[in-house]
Amino acid sequence: MADTEPTPPDADAAPDAPNASREQQAREYEGINNRLFVVRLVLTTVLIGVYLFSGASADLADGLRASFGDRWWWVNAFYLLVTLFAFSAILFPLSWYSDHYLEHKYGLSKQSLNGWMSDYVKGLLLELVLTVVFLSVVYALLTASPDWWWLWTTGFYILLSVFLSALWPVWIMPLFHDFEPLEDQRLTQAVKTFAEQSGLDVLGVYKWGLEEKTETANAALTGLGRTRRIILGDTMLDKYSQAEIIAVLAHEVGHFKHKDMLRLMVTGSVMAALGFFVAHQVLHGLTGYFGFAHVGDIGAFPLLIFSLFVFSVIAMPLSNAYSRRREYAADAYAVKATGGAEDLVSALTKLADQNLADKEPAAWIEFLLHSHPSMNRRIAHARAVADEMRES
Ligand SMILES: [Zn+2]
């Protein structure tokens, strides 16, 4: 196939020099993504509304009941499969535009259209399987326990999140990227020594094969218990000094030391319980009004999904605010553990430049949409922590 991939616009710019046009591009890219967020919000709302008010949802449920009789488990599973697939198909142009076209336009992606499509299909299948299984269980609970289903559903949601967090690095991530033990022995040793000194027993340091698909960089501590591992994007390895990589790692260790995975899981579960409770109220209030027989009628699915959708949009600034606080705390840990702010600052500056992150989005945009503080705020905070450390 012809290689039509555009070269990154700033491929030959000096990597460390602040680049005005790159920052301009980052602001543009941020603006487009924010507008796309609003478009997706409006489109999803319209879609769910049309599905409910046109009677299409009720018709599909009736049709499936006519074919499957009282095998309601099959009625629900087929209904969910058809509905979720149709929604994804209608939203496909938006996915292509934001995840493939824009990423190429801004020189962030290296994937061919075929490569992207294959990842998209894999991701969609995975999402369909997980969502259909989850929602089928939710509907079984709705039918069995119309008053307390939201509580049982929260329990099931927690079990599923723990299970998926543990399996994510070993089952899911390898479907999209290659993982190999880090070859660079010096770096591996430095990473392991740092992790051990911090009291983190890591079961492995892996090279995360991002390079063949993207220009962007990332690093993470993933997994739970026996699957816990440090993964470093290969897009970082040759561009960042060992001290910068250790500073990024120290941030990840900070998350571990502060038990952020557990904290996010607990707050996520409380949010989920609230969301399911809101959906419970909506279902009980409106099922009859729309002519559905009972709350467990799959035809009323648009009511369930719309309440969860609205709740998650309203809750987003709250969970983002909490997540940003955890990020600042992890940065503070990294500054203290590495004895200064400058390695972290230079790593963050490189990351922002490489990932085309707007270094200082409008405060209200950051408040509503960002799970991480902006680079400029993180840098100022890291330096303030270092100053405080020197003074005491
Ligand atoms: Zn973090």
Residues whose N, C-alpha, C, O or C-beta is under 5 A from the ligand:
A	BS01	ZN	E327 A330
